[in-house]
Amino acid sequence: MIKLILRPSQKIIFVGKAFSQPLRNFAGGITKLARGENSTINNDSESKPKDNVALGISKSVEKKALWEPSPCLDKGQLIDQYKKLSKFRLTTLVVITTMAGYAVAPAAFDPASFLMVTVGTGLVSAAANSINQFHEVPFDSQMSRTKSRVIVTGKVTPLHAMGFALISGAAGLSILYYGVNGLTAALGLSNLILYTSIYTPMKRISILNTWIGSAVGAIPPLIGWAGCCGTIDAGAWILAGLLYAWQFPHFNALSWNLRPDYSRAGYQMMAVTNPGLCRRTALRYTFALTMLSTLAPIMDVTNYWFALETLPLNVYFSYLDILNKT
């Protein structure tokens, strides 16, 4: 004889040596119902295939519902990520042009101030590039050239990037102000604001962003000159003018090859919105490079050998632009 005893613990105890499988299933169902579980009672010894499928879907939903952290900064690659955040190669170019402005300036070379100008400008440039990447994450993610940047991929969080920019910018401007002079700090601050608050948003508004960006690239030689002399004279403007003019054939050629990317991301570039103007502008500024190179010895920035040596290069540069225009 078989007895079923339901105890307060809500367990079913079977008394007897033998009982059938259906009775076990029935007893198991009673136990689950007593516990308040919502489940079905299977009379078969094995689950049906459709139950296995449902169980798999349930587990999949549970896994997707779990919170998972986004990719974060790998502490072992911190320096490498900061280099990418600061656009290290672009920052290096900015520093080199600053050093050139210091070296060409007509004043005594002071190693201490030269070092301060170099380090301060590099830190300010790193801060500007970090802020630029912070603002352009939605658009960088749509471009093949920029979709692997550290904020886009989540290797550096936006908050971390802005913290890096704040520390770099404050340190760089402090070095320029206290270690060099107020003029260099003012030039560094103006370039930081020009790049992050005017050039960066204007890229999605007007093709005038190229002229603003060229001005940003022309300021570093002025920083170096001011760091050496404490003032800015005609020679400094010649250097700035050379770098300003060079930006157009350089960037217009670069943007020409990246037209699909810029168009996809919604950037207003001459190469996308007005290809004819893009060609003409590049040609005009190659002529301007020739004129400024000739003017440099006249303004006593360098000697006449500079004008003679650069003339063939500038003529060939203009020739290539003429071919491109036609």
Secondary structure, DSSP 8 states (H G I E B T S, - for coil): --EEEE-TTS-EEEESS---HHHHHHHHHHHHHHHT-------SSS--HHHHHHHHHHHHHHHHHS--------GGGHHHHHHHHTTHHHHHHHHHHHHHHHHHSSS---HHHHHHHHHHHHHHHHHHHHHHHHHTHHHHTT-TTTTTSTTTTTSS-HHHHHHHHHHHHHHHHHHHHHHT-HHHHHHHHHHHHIIIIIIHHHTTT-TTHHHHHHHHHHHHHHHHHHHHHSS--HHHHHHHHHHHHHHHHHHHHHHHHTHHHHHHHT---HHHH-HHHHHHHHHHHHHHHHHHHHHHHHTTSS-HHHHHHHHHHHHHHHHHHHHHH-
